């Protein structure tokens, strides 16, 4: 905090520039204190669980003798799962 005050006095910062300096410093401190996000790993694991659950449901349908079709398509941002179940 003293570093910021010294910088403001030494550089004769305006109110606007002082506010920007404080906000930038706070954002930097906040970024340092936040733990590294493992969202990609969690997302990847979550997707696998969902896909496995859908695949198990498909297998249960197949085990009843219904000739269903299952297809997974990686669309980059999302996975597309198509299950075709005949009406007859």
Secondary structure, 3 states (H helix, E strand, C coil): CHHHHHHHHHHCCCHHHHHHHHHHHHHHHHHHHCCCCCHHHHHHHHHHHHHHHHHHHHHHHHHCCCCCEEEEEECCCCEEEEEECCCC
